[in-house]
Amino acid sequence: MDAITQFLNSTSFTDQWLMPLAIVAGGTLAGMIFKRVVHSRLIKAAERSKWEGDNVILDAVDSQIVLWFFLLALSLALRDVPIEEHYGLYISKILKIILIASITHASAKLVVGLFDIWSKQKGSGFPSTTIFTNIVWITVYAIGLLIILDSLNVSITPMLTALGVGGLAVSLALKDTLSDVFAGLHILLSKKVQPGDFVTLDSGEMGYIQNISWRNTKMLERSNNIIHIPNTKLSSAIIKNYDSGDSSFFVKIPVGVGYNSDLDQVGKVVMEVATELHSTMEEVNKDAEPSFKFRGFGESSIDLVVYFRGNKYGDQNPIIHEFIKRLHKRFNQEGIEIPYPMRTVIQRSE
């Protein structure tokens, strides 16, 4: 302890180490001030911008600002520190590795963020899901690793050759996994299903596609249950996609009236109720007018069908619910009979 105290109080420490430590501390402090003052103001300015890319850029470098200032200050400080040459070489290599790793991480966040913006602008085009974002992360990190190895004068040619041979063995061992991976890519590129679509499978399951990952696709049922479907099975399945293209669809509501009813009056009342529902309910597609058609003579009623157009799958439930309530009320007010089946039983006595 006394030796440390004597060293700190000595002229050697003051002359050789105090200034480098001050440079490192000052550089770190400057990074913190830059992040708090300059970077925060840039974030506020980016929020007012219409382009989302500036937000992505600022978010990518946010966690690295202080580290970069620290590395810059440390590299400047080490120039004046009396250390042996081989130690200095090791330290410079370590700093270079840390800097490249930091830039790689920031670049990966930047590329993923820009990729996400681009995929959203495409709308129904190229989707941004876990499988694609993971590919982007892995690609950028692999490039960063190769740059680090090259900076250390490590030849990457033998490594790439070994990876090629090893990759063949791994591909044989992970045949089922790779099948799911490529099936997931096929599903996304062919736009068979996309996250957010409501689909029905040929096996009977139906729900919303939530995410397409490396091995399986996650589907959320309307009962809030999660179904995990292997990508290979989903790729080969027969799928009814309710949201592919125009997500709106016709809603058919069957109605029956008594044979003694005035059909002109029935048609008038039905259209009045349907038009009122069309103008007041958000679930009804406003571009398609409601209509009805008489369909036939039933066993106890004259049958007709009322047609609405819902905006998406699931809207049919509130439309049918509300239309039946309103039509029943109007039929009662107008004296229109809604018949029910009746049977006449004849009993013969011998």
Kinemage of the C-alpha trace (Angstrom):
@kinemage 1
@onewidth
@group {chain A} dominant
@subgroup {mainchain}
@vectorlist {calphas} color= white
{ca met a 1} P 0.000 0.000 0.000
{ca asp a 2} L 2.855 2.354 0.850
{ca ala a 3} L 4.521 1.525 -2.454
{ca ile a 4} L 1.358 2.470 -4.372
{ca thr a 5} L 1.061 5.713 -2.414
{ca gln a 6} L 4.698 6.569 -3.110
{ca phe a 7} L 4.204 5.818 -6.826
{ca leu a 8} L 1.126 8.052 -7.035
{ca asn a 9} L 2.967 10.862 -5.278
{ca ser a 10} L 6.111 10.469 -7.342
{ca thr a 11} L 7.181 12.752 -10.173
{ca ser a 12} L 7.237 9.771 -12.560
{ca phe a 13} L 3.517 9.179 -12.145
{ca thr a 14} L 2.711 12.859 -12.580
{ca asp a 15} L 4.817 13.224 -15.705
{ca gln a 16} L 4.066 9.925 -17.424
{ca trp a 17} L 0.574 8.808 -16.399
{ca leu a 18} L -1.424 11.777 -15.212
{ca met a 19} L -1.839 13.350 -18.636
{ca pro a 20} L -2.875 10.079 -20.410
{ca leu a 21} L -5.398 9.332 -17.672
{ca ala a 22} L -6.721 12.854 -17.976
{ca ile a 23} L -7.070 12.409 -21.750
{ca val a 24} L -9.015 9.145 -21.295
{ca ala a 25} L -11.272 10.651 -18.628
{ca gly a 26} L -11.794 13.800 -20.699
{ca gly a 27} L -12.591 11.810 -23.843
{ca thr a 28} L -15.104 9.640 -21.993
{ca leu a 29} L -16.719 12.708 -20.447
{ca ala a 30} L -16.849 14.375 -23.868
{ca gly a 31} L -18.628 11.296 -25.243
{ca met a 32} L -21.215 11.414 -22.467
{ca ile a 33} L -21.791 15.136 -23.044
{ca phe a 34} L -22.045 14.597 -26.804
{ca lys a 35} L -24.602 11.831 -26.298
{ca arg a 36} L -26.665 13.845 -23.820
{ca val a 37} L -26.591 17.180 -25.649
{ca val a 38} L -25.831 16.814 -29.353
{ca his a 39} L -27.231 13.347 -29.937
{ca ser a 40} L -30.451 14.056 -28.016
{ca arg a 41} L -31.041 17.201 -30.076
{ca leu a 42} L -30.450 15.268 -33.273
{ca ile a 43} L -33.075 12.746 -32.126
{ca lys a 44} L -35.614 15.536 -31.575
{ca ala a 45} L -34.815 16.957 -35.017
{ca ala a 46} L -35.199 13.488 -36.576
{ca glu a 47} L -38.637 13.083 -34.996
{ca arg a 48} L -39.807 16.101 -36.987
{ca ser a 49} L -38.398 14.667 -40.202
{ca lys a 50} L -40.604 12.722 -42.607
{ca trp a 51} L -37.828 10.242 -43.416
{ca glu a 52} L -37.640 7.374 -40.913
{ca gly a 53} L -34.060 6.520 -41.848
{ca asp a 54} L -32.516 9.256 -39.698
{ca asn a 55} L -34.171 7.734 -36.623
{ca val a 56} L -32.666 4.362 -37.521
{ca ile a 57} L -29.172 5.874 -37.961
{ca leu a 58} L -29.287 7.692 -34.628
{ca asp a 59} L -30.630 4.622 -32.828
{ca ala a 60} L -27.880 2.440 -34.347
{ca val a 61} L -25.035 4.607 -33.004
{ca asp a 62} L -26.726 5.516 -29.715
{ca ser a 63} L -25.172 2.721 -27.636
{ca gln a 64} L -21.715 3.128 -29.210
{ca ile a 65} L -21.061 6.874 -28.878
{ca val a 66} L -19.384 6.821 -25.460
{ca leu a 67} L -17.359 3.730 -26.407
{ca trp a 68} L -16.041 5.410 -29.580
{ca phe a 69} L -15.009 8.535 -27.674
{ca phe a 70} L -13.325 6.325 -25.060
{ca leu a 71} L -11.402 4.343 -27.700
{ca leu a 72} L -10.319 7.541 -29.460
{ca ala a 73} L -9.108 9.086 -26.196
{ca leu a 74} L -7.341 5.863 -25.176
{ca ser a 75} L -5.514 5.589 -28.501
{ca leu a 76} L -4.342 9.200 -28.172
{ca ala a 77} L -3.286 8.682 -24.571
{ca leu a 78} L -1.262 5.547 -25.313
{ca arg a 79} L 1.037 7.503 -27.628
{ca asp a 80} L 2.613 9.248 -24.634
{ca val a 81} L 2.703 6.229 -22.291
{ca pro a 82} L 6.131 4.604 -21.899
{ca ile a 83} L 5.283 0.933 -22.498
{ca glu a 84} L 7.262 -1.766 -24.281
{ca glu a 85} L 6.706 -2.082 -28.022
{ca his a 86} L 5.247 -5.589 -28.050
{ca tyr a 87} L 2.764 -4.660 -25.298
{ca gly a 88} L 1.768 -1.598 -27.269
{ca leu a 89} L 1.225 -3.783 -30.337
{ca tyr a 90} L -1.065 -6.103 -28.397
{ca ile a 91} L -3.034 -3.191 -26.973
{ca ser a 92} L -3.466 -1.594 -30.398
{ca lys a 93} L -4.764 -4.886 -31.813
{ca ile a 94} L -7.224 -5.237 -28.946
{ca leu a 95} L -8.473 -1.675 -29.483
{ca lys a 96} L -8.824 -2.340 -33.208
{ca ile a 97} L -10.848 -5.499 -32.536
{ca ile a 98} L -13.147 -3.668 -30.124
{ca leu a 99} L -13.639 -0.813 -32.602
{ca ile a 100} L -14.446 -3.140 -35.520
{ca ala a 101} L -16.832 -5.170 -33.343
{ca ser a 102} L -18.562 -1.971 -32.220
{ca ile a 103} L -18.908 -0.662 -35.781
{ca thr a 104} L -20.181 -4.096 -36.896
{ca his a 105} L -22.891 -4.086 -34.219
{ca ala a 106} L -23.968 -0.550 -35.126
{ca ser a 107} L -23.959 -1.448 -38.841
{ca ala a 108} L -26.095 -4.515 -38.189
{ca lys a 109} L -28.685 -2.420 -36.336
{ca leu a 110} L -28.599 0.135 -39.138
{ca val a 111} L -29.060 -2.413 -41.925
{ca val a 112} L -31.869 -4.228 -40.072
{ca gly a 113} L -33.640 -0.932 -39.356
{ca leu a 114} L -33.380 0.249 -42.974
{ca phe a 115} L -34.500 -3.181 -44.164
{ca asp a 116} L -37.545 -2.961 -41.901
{ca ile a 117} L -38.434 0.508 -43.263
{ca trp a 118} L -38.024 -0.697 -46.839
{ca ser a 119} L -40.210 -3.757 -46.271
{ca lys a 120} L -42.960 -1.615 -44.714
{ca gln a 121} L -42.876 0.768 -47.671
{ca lys a 122} L -43.321 -2.196 -49.970
{ca gly a 123} L -46.636 -2.939 -48.243
{ca ser a 124} L -47.628 -6.353 -49.537
{ca gly a 125} L -44.195 -6.762 -51.092
{ca phe a 126} L -41.069 -8.179 -49.510
{ca pro a 127} L -41.977 -9.005 -45.876
{ca ser a 128} L -39.872 -8.266 -42.815
{ca thr a 129} L -40.020 -11.249 -40.476
{ca thr a 130} L -37.757 -13.002 -37.995
{ca ile a 131} L -36.221 -15.273 -40.623
{ca phe a 132} L -35.081 -12.365 -42.808
{ca thr a 133} L -33.894 -10.113 -39.993
{ca asn a 134} L -31.860 -12.999 -38.562
{ca ile a 135} L -30.250 -13.549 -41.963
{ca val a 136} L -29.297 -9.863 -42.087
{ca trp a 137} L -27.835 -9.970 -38.543
{ca ile a 138} L -25.791 -13.090 -39.299
{ca thr a 139} L -24.523 -11.722 -42.625
{ca val a 140} L -23.323 -8.412 -41.146
{ca tyr a 141} L -21.695 -10.127 -38.151
{ca ala a 142} L -19.962 -12.618 -40.461
{ca ile a 143} L -18.542 -9.749 -42.535
{ca gly a 144} L -17.350 -8.039 -39.343
{ca leu a 145} L -15.667 -11.249 -38.176
{ca leu a 146} L -13.861 -11.593 -41.507
{ca ile a 147} L -12.651 -7.987 -41.250
{ca ile a 148} L -11.332 -8.639 -37.736
{ca leu a 149} L -9.470 -11.737 -38.888
{ca asp a 150} L -8.031 -9.847 -41.846
{ca ser a 151} L -6.853 -7.040 -39.545
{ca leu a 152} L -5.035 -9.657 -37.455
{ca asn a 153} L -3.319 -10.980 -40.606
{ca val a 154} L -5.126 -14.298 -40.295
{ca ser a 155} L -5.637 -16.001 -43.653
{ca ile a 156} L -9.334 -16.685 -44.156
{ca thr a 157} L -8.945 -18.861 -47.281
{ca pro a 158} L -8.274 -22.116 -45.344
{ca met a 159} L -11.151 -21.248 -43.002
{ca leu a 160} L -13.559 -20.774 -45.918
{ca thr a 161} L -12.414 -24.105 -47.377
{ca ala a 162} L -12.951 -25.834 -44.043
{ca leu a 163} L -16.334 -24.194 -43.672
{ca gly a 164} L -17.319 -25.439 -47.130
{ca val a 165} L -16.436 -29.043 -46.276
{ca gly a 166} L -17.944 -28.762 -42.802
{ca gly a 167} L -21.037 -27.109 -44.230
{ca leu a 168} L -21.696 -30.135 -46.417
{ca ala a 169} L -21.568 -32.441 -43.401
{ca val a 170} L -23.754 -30.132 -41.352
{ca ser a 171} L -26.298 -29.854 -44.169
{ca leu a 172} L -26.642 -33.641 -44.256
{ca ala a 173} L -27.057 -33.806 -40.477
{ca leu a 174} L -29.571 -30.935 -40.404
{ca lys a 175} L -31.543 -31.956 -43.479
{ca asp a 176} L -34.967 -31.475 -41.835
{ca thr a 177} L -33.995 -28.114 -40.333
{ca leu a 178} L -32.676 -26.804 -43.647
{ca ser a 179} L -35.844 -28.036 -45.368
{ca asp a 180} L -37.890 -25.898 -42.972
{ca val a 181} L -35.589 -22.908 -43.542
{ca phe a 182} L -35.889 -23.032 -47.335
{ca ala a 183} L -39.616 -23.745 -47.082
{ca gly a 184} L -39.968 -20.600 -44.972
{ca leu a 185} L -38.084 -18.596 -47.596
{ca his a 186} L -40.338 -20.048 -50.302
{ca ile a 187} L -43.471 -19.111 -48.349
{ca leu a 188} L -42.342 -15.515 -47.925
{ca leu a 189} L -40.993 -14.979 -51.426
{ca ser a 190} L -44.051 -16.541 -53.054
{ca lys a 191} L -46.327 -14.505 -50.725
{ca lys a 192} L -48.398 -17.586 -50.026
{ca val a 193} L -49.027 -16.212 -46.563
{ca gln a 194} L -47.679 -13.150 -44.776
{ca pro a 195} L -47.771 -11.971 -41.150
{ca gly a 196} L -51.229 -10.595 -40.391
{ca asp a 197} L -53.088 -12.789 -42.915
{ca phe a 198} L -56.125 -14.760 -41.770
{ca val a 199} L -55.950 -18.245 -43.285
{ca thr a 200} L -57.634 -21.639 -43.199
{ca leu a 201} L -55.558 -24.794 -43.715
{ca asp a 202} L -56.726 -27.943 -45.482
{ca ser a 203} L -56.379 -29.732 -42.127
{ca gly a 204} L -59.082 -27.464 -40.637
{ca glu a 205} L -57.022 -25.056 -38.538
{ca met a 206} L -57.710 -21.361 -39.032
{ca gly a 207} L -56.196 -18.218 -37.547
{ca tyr a 208} L -53.920 -15.217 -38.033
{ca ile a 209} L -50.323 -15.690 -39.218
{ca gln a 210} L -48.151 -13.993 -36.588
{ca asn a 211} L -44.591 -14.809 -37.581
{ca ile a 212} L -42.555 -17.024 -39.901
{ca ser a 213} L -39.333 -18.121 -38.205
{ca trp a 214} L -36.510 -20.495 -39.145
{ca arg a 215} L -38.361 -23.755 -38.552
{ca asn a 216} L -42.043 -23.027 -38.077
{ca thr a 217} L -44.835 -20.553 -38.605
{ca lys a 218} L -46.807 -19.273 -35.632
{ca met a 219} L -50.570 -18.965 -36.117
{ca leu a 220} L -52.956 -17.397 -33.588
{ca glu a 221} L -56.456 -18.881 -33.473
{ca arg a 222} L -59.481 -16.693 -32.783
{ca ser a 223} L -59.761 -18.534 -29.453
{ca asn a 224} L -56.299 -17.065 -28.600
{ca asn a 225} L -54.481 -20.397 -28.918
{ca ile a 226} L -51.088 -20.558 -30.638
{ca ile a 227} L -50.441 -23.187 -33.337
{ca his a 228} L -46.859 -23.879 -34.489
{ca ile a 229} L -46.780 -25.254 -38.038
{ca pro a 230} L -43.565 -26.657 -39.583
{ca asn a 231} L -42.677 -24.616 -42.655
{ca thr a 232} L -42.423 -27.712 -44.862
{ca lys a 233} L -46.013 -28.715 -44.044
{ca leu a 234} L -47.310 -25.169 -44.507
{ca ser a 235} L -45.505 -24.875 -47.845
{ca ser a 236} L -47.218 -27.995 -49.210
{ca ala a 237} L -50.623 -27.360 -47.609
{ca ile a 238} L -53.748 -26.128 -49.413
{ca ile a 239} L -54.466 -22.729 -47.862
{ca lys a 240} L -57.437 -20.397 -48.112
{ca asn a 241} L -56.046 -16.887 -47.549
{ca tyr a 242} L -58.758 -14.369 -46.690
{ca asp a 243} L -56.396 -11.373 -46.837
{ca ser a 244} L -54.523 -12.085 -50.054
{ca gly a 245} L -55.456 -9.307 -52.473
{ca asp a 246} L -58.787 -7.762 -51.508
{ca ser a 247} L -59.589 -8.815 -47.938
{ca ser a 248} L -63.279 -7.860 -48.198
{ca phe a 249} L -65.853 -10.616 -48.815
{ca phe a 250} L -69.597 -11.147 -49.116
{ca val a 251} L -71.730 -11.854 -46.073
{ca lys a 252} L -74.905 -13.823 -46.832
{ca ile a 253} L -77.813 -13.714 -44.363
{ca pro a 254} L -80.773 -16.061 -45.093
{ca val a 255} L -84.255 -14.802 -44.176
{ca gly a 256} L -87.715 -16.398 -44.438
{ca val a 257} L -91.169 -14.717 -44.516
{ca gly a 258} L -94.691 -16.121 -44.469
{ca tyr a 259} L -96.522 -17.044 -47.666
{ca asn a 260} L -99.167 -14.419 -46.897
{ca ser a 261} L -96.605 -11.586 -46.833
{ca asp a 262} L -96.579 -8.741 -49.358
{ca leu a 263} L -93.233 -9.365 -51.058
{ca asp a 264} L -92.934 -5.767 -52.277
{ca gln a 265} L -93.310 -4.560 -48.711
{ca val a 266} L -90.846 -7.218 -47.522
{ca gly a 267} L -88.277 -6.055 -50.052
{ca lys a 268} L -88.770 -2.413 -49.067
{ca val a 269} L -88.347 -3.120 -45.340
{ca val a 270} L -85.324 -5.364 -45.878
{ca met a 271} L -83.545 -2.731 -47.995
{ca glu a 272} L -84.322 0.050 -45.508
{ca val a 273} L -82.804 -1.959 -42.661
{ca ala a 274} L -79.830 -3.025 -44.803
{ca thr a 275} L -79.160 0.546 -45.997
{ca glu a 276} L -79.307 1.875 -42.434
{ca leu a 277} L -76.848 -0.822 -41.310
{ca his a 278} L -74.577 -0.065 -44.278
{ca ser a 279} L -74.281 3.592 -43.306
{ca thr a 280} L -73.790 3.109 -39.558
{ca met a 281} L -71.529 0.061 -39.090
{ca glu a 282} L -67.770 0.320 -39.601
{ca glu a 283} L -67.495 -3.397 -40.390
{ca val a 284} L -69.583 -2.994 -43.579
{ca asn a 285} L -67.630 -2.147 -46.734
{ca lys a 286} L -68.864 1.250 -47.935
{ca asp a 287} L -67.906 0.598 -51.571
{ca ala a 288} L -70.467 -2.189 -52.018
{ca glu a 289} L -74.178 -1.516 -51.604
{ca pro a 290} L -76.280 -4.156 -49.815
{ca ser a 291} L -78.743 -6.181 -51.858
{ca phe a 292} L -81.147 -9.110 -51.557
{ca lys a 293} L -82.643 -11.810 -53.752
{ca phe a 294} L -85.628 -14.129 -53.293
{ca arg a 295} L -84.286 -17.664 -53.501
{ca gly a 296} L -87.256 -20.036 -53.480
{ca phe a 297} L -90.367 -21.483 -51.888
{ca gly a 298} L -89.460 -23.250 -48.688
{ca glu a 299} L -91.447 -25.765 -46.693
{ca ser a 300} L -92.951 -23.056 -44.488
{ca ser a 301} L -91.627 -19.747 -45.871
{ca ile a 302} L -90.569 -17.786 -48.911
{ca asp a 303} L -86.803 -17.674 -48.662
{ca leu a 304} L -84.544 -14.735 -49.491
{ca val a 305} L -80.871 -13.915 -48.932
{ca val a 306} L -79.480 -10.497 -47.961
{ca tyr a 307} L -75.953 -9.656 -49.143
{ca phe a 308} L -73.452 -7.370 -47.396
{ca arg a 309} L -69.740 -6.947 -47.971
{ca gly a 310} L -67.481 -7.072 -44.922
{ca asn a 311} L -64.079 -5.384 -44.773
{ca lys a 312} L -62.258 -8.465 -43.491
{ca tyr a 313} L -62.850 -11.918 -42.124
{ca gly a 314} L -64.520 -11.705 -38.721
{ca asp a 315} L -66.683 -8.704 -39.620
{ca gln a 316} L -69.506 -11.058 -40.592
{ca asn a 317} L -70.311 -11.807 -36.948
{ca pro a 318} L -71.275 -8.263 -35.840
{ca ile a 319} L -72.983 -7.618 -39.209
{ca ile a 320} L -75.217 -10.697 -38.916
{ca his a 321} L -75.896 -10.015 -35.238
{ca glu a 322} L -76.971 -6.418 -35.748
{ca phe a 323} L -78.974 -7.075 -38.938
{ca ile a 324} L -81.051 -9.861 -37.334
{ca lys a 325} L -81.873 -7.631 -34.354
{ca arg a 326} L -82.945 -4.673 -36.484
{ca leu a 327} L -84.850 -6.729 -39.074
{ca his a 328} L -86.763 -8.651 -36.422
{ca lys a 329} L -87.806 -5.388 -34.786
{ca arg a 330} L -88.980 -3.893 -38.108
{ca phe a 331} L -90.857 -7.050 -39.122
{ca asn a 332} L -92.751 -6.909 -35.837
{ca gln a 333} L -93.587 -3.235 -36.404
{ca glu a 334} L -94.746 -3.850 -40.003
{ca gly a 335} L -96.690 -7.029 -39.156
{ca ile a 336} L -94.536 -9.218 -41.387
{ca glu a 337} L -94.624 -12.831 -40.275
{ca ile a 338} L -91.465 -14.801 -39.668
{ca pro a 339} L -92.822 -18.360 -39.894
{ca tyr a 340} L -91.604 -21.441 -38.155
{ca pro a 341} L -92.012 -25.040 -39.337
{ca met a 342} L -95.390 -26.608 -38.621
{ca arg a 343} L -96.487 -30.218 -39.088
{ca thr a 344} L -99.993 -31.591 -39.273
{ca val a 345} L -100.230 -35.035 -37.683
{ca ile a 346} L -103.162 -37.211 -38.806
{ca gln a 347} L -103.979 -40.105 -36.537
{ca arg a 348} L -105.986 -42.890 -38.111
{ca ser a 349} L -108.114 -45.191 -36.012
{ca glu a 350} L -109.036 -48.565 -37.437
